[in-house]
Amino acid sequence: MRPEPREEIFRRYEGNPILTAAKWPRTVNAVFNPGVAQLGGETLLLARVEDRRGISHLGVARSTDGLTNWAIDHDGDMLPDLASHTEEFGIEDARITQVGDEYLIAYTGYSSDGPLVCLARTSDFCSYQRQGVLMPPEDKDAALFPRQFDGRWALIHRPVSATPRHAAHIWLSWSPDLRHWGDHTILLRAREGAWWDAHKVGLCAPPLQTTDGWLLLYHGVRTTAAGSIYRLGLALLDSTHPDQLLARSSEWLFGPDAPYERIGDVDQVVFSCGWQLLNDHDTLRMYYGAADTSICVATTSLTTLLDWLSHHSA
């Protein structure tokens, strides 16, 4: 019996990595985990930039084709407030949701008590209006839906349990005003045992609305004797009731394979905070951090993703 042919749903860009510390105009340790937005005909990345102290800020890179000739815009840097408790160790991992002409940025503030979920607004990625802390530590991997449901905002995020097992599940919370949050519920549980997402799970890019429902890209972490492996899978939520899970991939879809994903500051990691649906409404680019060191991109088809999930759903 012949083995099934290997499925390559995401195609890595041959020019990967597209951004590295060596390509950054200022001396930094690493650039990775970018959020992505479309602004003025350009693809904009809001990347985590870690300096050589170990403190991260959010830096802007722009490209007309989303692949090459990246221009670094230091005027767009979002710097941490190191004098505050909530950002004293830096800010990281922005996930960008466009609502009208405004962009809502859910990001992680790193405090002495651990990571927490923060929110900022911008219309130009030059000035930012901080909206404060949405979820206290230990919590991260957050993004907003681009629309309200019955007058309420929905936030996906990932708190960490204080139980001895330290399970980390994906949660959903609701708010009438983006400040007061309630009706917290688990949306996606980390599986147990030998599964690829057995230790913890967390949201990658913000939810993407499709004809089938809200498509989620999420990361799963499996802890092995050699360390943790970060890989990506899919889930689907109901269009009008996003607390209802319709499908979840039984297999991982994208994992560390190329040398720049397997070896870096943190080995065996692919980690996405943003994807971009192109003008044909089917081509989808996923921007991701590789080994907590560099930024890469991979391309797929939205139709292909939905079809793959329908055949690989647990």
C-alpha positions in Angstrom: 0.0 0.0 0.0 1.5 3.3 -1.1 1.6 6.2 1.5 -0.7 9.2 0.7 1.1 12.1 -1.0 2.3 14.8 1.3 -0.1 17.7 1.6 1.4 21.2 1.2 -1.5 23.5 1.9 0.6 26.5 2.7 3.4 27.3 0.2 6.4 29.0 1.7 7.7 32.1 -0.1 11.0 31.3 -1.8 12.4 34.6 -0.5 11.9 33.7 3.2 12.8 35.1 5.6 11.4 38.4 4.4 12.6 40.4 7.4 15.4 39.7 9.8 17.4 41.6 12.4 20.2 42.0 9.8 17.7 43.8 7.5 16.4 46.1 10.2 18.0 49.6 10.1 18.8 49.7 13.8 20.7 47.2 15.9 18.2 44.7 17.3 18.2 41.0 18.4 15.2 39.7 16.4 12.1 40.7 14.5 9.1 38.3 14.5 5.4 37.7 15.1 3.9 40.5 13.0 0.3 41.6 12.8 -0.8 42.7 9.4 -3.0 45.3 7.9 -3.8 46.9 4.5 -3.3 50.7 4.5 -3.2 53.1 1.6 -2.5 50.4 -1.0 0.4 48.9 1.0 0.8 45.8 3.2 1.8 47.0 6.7 3.4 44.7 9.3 3.4 45.6 12.9 6.2 43.4 14.1 7.6 42.5 17.4 11.1 44.0 17.5 13.3 42.7 20.4 16.3 44.8 21.2 19.5 43.5 22.6 18.4 44.3 26.2 15.5 41.8 25.7 12.8 44.5 25.6 10.3 44.4 22.7 8.4 47.1 21.0 6.1 47.2 17.9 7.7 48.4 14.7 6.2 49.2 11.3 7.3 47.8 8.0 5.6 48.6 4.7 5.6 47.0 1.2 3.7 47.6 -2.0 3.6 43.9 -2.9 3.6 42.4 0.5 6.7 40.4 -0.2 9.7 42.5 -1.1 11.2 46.0 -0.7 10.1 46.5 2.9 10.5 50.0 4.1 11.0 50.4 7.9 9.0 53.3 9.3 10.5 54.3 12.7 7.9 57.1 13.0 5.3 54.3 13.4 7.1 52.6 16.3 4.8 51.8 19.2 7.1 51.9 22.2 6.3 50.4 25.6 5.7 52.6 28.6 8.5 51.2 30.7 7.5 53.4 33.7 4.1 51.6 33.9 3.5 48.3 35.6 1.7 46.8 32.6 4.4 47.4 30.0 7.6 47.5 32.1 9.2 44.6 30.3 8.0 45.5 26.8 5.0 44.9 24.4 4.6 42.2 21.8 2.5 40.1 19.4 0.0 42.6 17.9 -3.1 41.3 16.3 -4.9 43.9 14.1 -8.6 44.1 13.5 -9.9 46.7 11.1 -13.3 48.3 11.9 -14.3 50.9 9.4 -11.3 53.3 9.0 -9.9 52.4 12.4 -7.6 49.6 13.5 -8.0 48.0 16.8 -4.7 46.4 18.1 -4.9 43.8 20.7 -1.3 43.3 22.0 0.5 41.7 24.9 1.9 44.0 27.7 4.6 42.3 29.7 4.4 43.1 33.4 6.3 41.8 36.4 3.3 39.6 37.1 3.3 38.1 33.6 1.7 38.9 30.2 -1.6 40.7 30.0 -4.0 41.7 27.2 -4.0 45.4 26.2 -5.8 47.4 23.5 -4.8 50.4 21.3 -6.4 52.2 18.5 -5.0 53.9 15.4 -6.0 55.1 12.0 -2.6 55.7 10.5 0.0 53.6 12.4 1.8 56.8 13.3 -0.1 57.7 16.5 -1.7 55.2 18.9 -4.3 55.7 21.6 -3.9 53.2 24.4 -7.2 51.9 25.8 -5.7 50.1 28.8 -5.7 46.5 30.0 -8.5 44.2 28.9 -7.5 41.0 30.6 -5.1 40.7 33.6 -2.2 38.3 33.8 -1.6 35.7 32.9 -3.3 36.1 29.6 -2.3 36.7 25.9 -2.9 35.7 22.3 -5.9 38.0 22.0 -7.8 39.4 19.0 -11.2 41.1 18.4 -13.8 40.2 15.8 -14.3 42.9 13.2 -18.0 43.4 14.0 -20.4 43.3 17.0 -22.9 40.6 17.8 -26.2 41.9 19.2 -24.4 45.1 20.3 -21.5 43.4 22.0 -17.8 43.0 21.1 -16.3 39.5 21.2 -12.6 38.9 22.3 -10.7 35.7 21.8 -7.8 35.3 24.3 -5.8 32.7 26.1 -5.4 32.7 29.9 -3.2 30.2 31.7 -4.7 28.0 34.3 -3.3 28.1 37.9 -3.9 24.3 38.3 -0.9 22.0 38.7 -1.5 20.8 35.1 -1.1 24.4 33.8 -3.5 23.8 30.9 -4.0 26.7 28.5 -7.2 26.9 26.6 -8.7 29.5 24.2 -11.5 31.6 25.8 -14.2 33.9 24.4 -15.3 37.0 26.3 -17.9 39.7 25.7 -18.2 43.5 26.2 -20.6 46.3 25.4 -17.9 49.0 25.3 -14.4 47.3 24.9 -13.7 48.1 28.6 -16.0 45.9 30.8 -15.8 42.2 30.0 -17.9 39.2 31.0 -19.6 36.0 30.0 -16.2 34.3 29.8 -16.3 30.8 28.4 -13.8 28.3 27.0 -14.0 28.2 23.2 -11.3 25.6 22.4 -9.7 23.3 24.8 -6.1 22.0 24.7 -6.3 18.3 24.1 -4.6 15.7 26.2 -2.1 12.9 25.7 -0.2 12.5 22.5 -2.1 15.1 20.4 -0.1 17.8 18.6 -2.0 20.5 20.6 -2.0 18.6 23.9 -0.2 21.1 26.1 -1.7 24.5 25.2 -3.5 26.3 22.4 -3.7 29.9 21.4 -5.1 32.1 18.7 -2.9 33.1 15.8 -4.4 35.6 13.3 -7.7 37.4 14.0 -10.8 35.5 13.0 -11.6 35.6 9.3 -15.2 35.7 8.1 -16.0 33.2 5.4 -19.2 31.9 3.8 -18.9 28.8 6.1 -18.3 30.8 9.3 -15.5 32.4 11.2 -12.2 30.7 10.3 -9.6 30.5 13.1 -5.9 29.8 12.7 -4.6 28.6 16.1 -1.3 27.3 17.4 -0.9 24.1 19.4 2.0 23.2 21.6 3.2 19.7 22.2 5.9 19.3 24.9 8.5 16.6 24.1 11.7 15.4 25.7 13.5 17.8 23.4 11.3 20.8 24.2 8.1 22.3 22.8 7.0 22.3 19.2 4.6 25.0 17.9 2.4 24.0 15.0 -0.7 25.5 13.4 -4.3 24.1 12.9 -7.7 25.4 12.0 -11.1 25.8 13.7 -14.5 27.1 12.4 -17.1 29.1 14.4 -20.7 29.9 13.6 -21.2 33.1 11.7 -23.8 34.7 14.1 -22.9 32.8 17.3 -19.1 32.6 17.5 -19.3 30.8 20.8 -20.4 27.7 18.8 -17.6 25.6 17.5 -18.4 24.0 14.2 -15.2 22.2 13.3 -11.6 21.7 14.5 -8.8 20.1 12.7 -7.6 16.8 14.0 -4.2 17.2 12.4 -1.8 20.1 12.4 -1.6 22.0 9.1 1.7 23.9 9.2 4.7 23.2 11.3 8.5 23.9 11.6 10.2 22.4 8.6 12.6 24.9 7.0 15.9 25.5 8.7 14.9 29.1 9.6 11.9 27.7 11.5 13.7 24.9 13.2 16.7 26.8 14.5 16.7 30.2 16.1 16.3 32.0 19.5 13.5 29.5 20.2 13.8 26.3 18.1 10.8 24.5 16.4 8.4 27.5 16.3 6.1 28.9 13.7 3.8 31.6 15.2 1.4 33.7 13.2 -0.3 36.9 14.4 -1.8 38.0 11.0 -3.1 36.9 7.7 -4.2 38.8 4.6 -7.0 38.0 2.1 -6.0 39.4 -1.3 -8.3 41.2 -3.7 -9.4 38.0 -5.5 -11.0 37.0 -2.1 -9.4 33.6 -2.2 -5.6 34.0 -2.1 -4.5 34.1 1.6 -1.1 35.2 2.9 0.0 34.1 6.3 2.7 36.2 7.9 4.5 34.4 10.7 7.5 34.4 13.1 10.1 31.7 12.6 11.9 30.4 15.6 11.3 33.7 17.4 14.0 35.2 15.1 12.7 36.3 11.7 9.5 37.1 9.7 8.3 34.8 6.9 5.2 34.5 4.7 3.3 31.5 3.2 0.4 31.5 0.8 -2.6 29.4 0.4 -6.2 29.4 -0.9 -9.2 30.1 1.3 -11.2 27.6 -0.6 -8.4 25.0 0.0 -8.3 25.7 3.7 -12.1 25.2 4.1 -12.0 22.1 2.1 -9.0 20.7 4.1 -10.8 21.5 7.4 -14.0 19.7 6.2 -11.9 16.5 5.6 -9.7 16.8 8.7 -12.1 17.8 11.4 -12.3 15.9 14.7 
